Amino acid sequence: MRNLKFTTMLSLLTVLVFAAVVVCTAIGSTYIPVGRVALTLLGLGDDQSSLIILKLRLPRILLAVLVGASLAAAGAILQGLVRNPLASPDLVGISGGATVASVLFLTFSAGRFSIQWIPLVAIVGAFITAAINYAAAWRKGVSPLRFVLIGISLATAMSALTTFALKTGPAYLAVQALGWMTGTLYGSSWMHVWTLMPWAVILLFLSIYLSRYLNVLELGDELAVGIGTPVQRTRLLMLALSVGLTGAAVGMAGGVGFIGLMAPHIARRIVGPKYGRLIPIAALVGALLLLVADLAGRTLFLPSDIPAGVFTAAIGAPFFLYLLLAKRGGVRG
């Protein structure tokens, strides 16, 4: 029965994501009928529609799918690792580390290096931050509560470092980096999509394949050790997957906040707590959330293009407050 429900929801959400891609491609400053969008995607569209859809809108929309799915899966993994529903990559400093590295790359490379290096640079920054957090939280093992508290401190420190990098870098590049930091898909091209896709697809596949370890860690360290699971090694492996997904996504779209917090909670309501089901459902929910946020950003305030991160934060901040009030007595260490 549970497998049937999971299969049904997975199929339904996949169809919803596909439908959202088509609808988002149709809507913009120039409306294109959905039928013409479908014909263009099949290679039967006119030149004007092909230019707008294939060159301008579709890369941005596909990038939103990849970024939203990556951040959602990263958040689901992190919540399982620290056994805390309030955990997400942006709240424990991982996104901040990726942002600092990316901003330094954008402001000081001055366009001398290809944009294809940004995911790797962001992942390195995210890994450095996660390593500092992991080492600082280590006391004969890593306590989930210490990991979260230290992560919040690191997130603040990363924000300060980012501001310092912007202030000391070239002014014209700082302005561009500031818009990117908010979390935007503006100016996305096929190069962005092809750059992120290998990272997102491979790491998402590994996350789903290794999700059974998160189910074991959810039982608690003592019980996990008792059934033969190498807890710290497993936690480090899953943390690496979360960091990789976060770094790659942040490197392409900037600091899109709260997707990693909201999507896993919504997915948990849909299919329950088992991570083999939770991670793929969370990825699809995350893709939908970012598609809707980006659509709102580029259509509600025309001709201005508002970063999608503004809308995810507008929804995510009250959502976080709700979770904080609902779970204030239940955080485990």
Secondary structure, DSSP 4 states (H G I P E B T S, - for coil): -HHHHHHHHHHHHHHHHHHHHHHHHH-SSS---HHHHHHHHTT---HHHHIIIIIIIHHHHHHHHHHHHHHHHHHHHHHHHHT-TT--TTTTTHHHHHHHHHHHHHHHHTT-S-GGGHHHHHHHHHHHHHHHHHHHTBSSSB-HHHHHHHHHHHHHHHHHHHHHHHHHS-HHHHHHHHHHHTT--TT--HHHHHHHHHHHHHHHHHHHHTHHHHHHHTT-HHHHHHTT--HHHHHHHHHHHHHHHHHHHHHHH----SHHHHHHHHHHHHH-S-HHHHHHHHHHHHHHHHHHHHHHHHHTTTT----HHHHHHHHHHHHHHHHHHHSTT----
